[in-house]
Amino acid sequence: MDEAKDQVESGSLLVQGVGTTFEKIIYAVQELANDIQAVAAAAKETSSQYRM
């Protein structure tokens, strides 16, 4: 019985760790998307200045 409890606790900790890792990945991807949008906006602004 104690072994099963230990396995459940171990699995629960593992799942929590995976959840934290996924949160970090999602945050990093969102930051990257924001950076890409900023670069795209700057490129569009720069290219529109040369069209005048």
N, C-alpha and C positions, 0 to 999 in steps of 0.2 A: 504494500500500500504506500509506503514512504517513497519507494522508487517511482511509482506512478506520479505522485505529487511532485517529486523533484523534476521529473520529465516535463510535466505541465508547466511548472514554474520556469524551467529552462526555455521551453518553447515560447512562453509568454514574453520573456526577456528578449528572445531572438526576434519575435514579431515587432516588439517596440523598437528595437534597433533598426530593423528594416524600415519601419514607418518614419523614423527620424531621418534615415538616409534618403528616402523618397522625398521628404519635405525639403531637404537641402538641394536635391536634384531639381525639383520643381522651381524652387526659388532661383537657382542658377540659370535655368532655362528662361524664366521670366525676365531676369536681368539681361540675358543675352538678347532676347527679343526686343527689349527696350533699347538696347545699344544699336541693334540693327535698324530699328525704326529711326533713331536719331541720325545715323549715318545716311540712311535713305533720304531723309528730309533735307539734310545738309547737301547731299549730292544733287537733289532736285533744285534746291535754291541756287546752288552754284551753276548748274547747267542753264537755269532760266536767266541768270545774269549775262551769260555769254550769248544768248539769243537776241538780246536787245539791239 
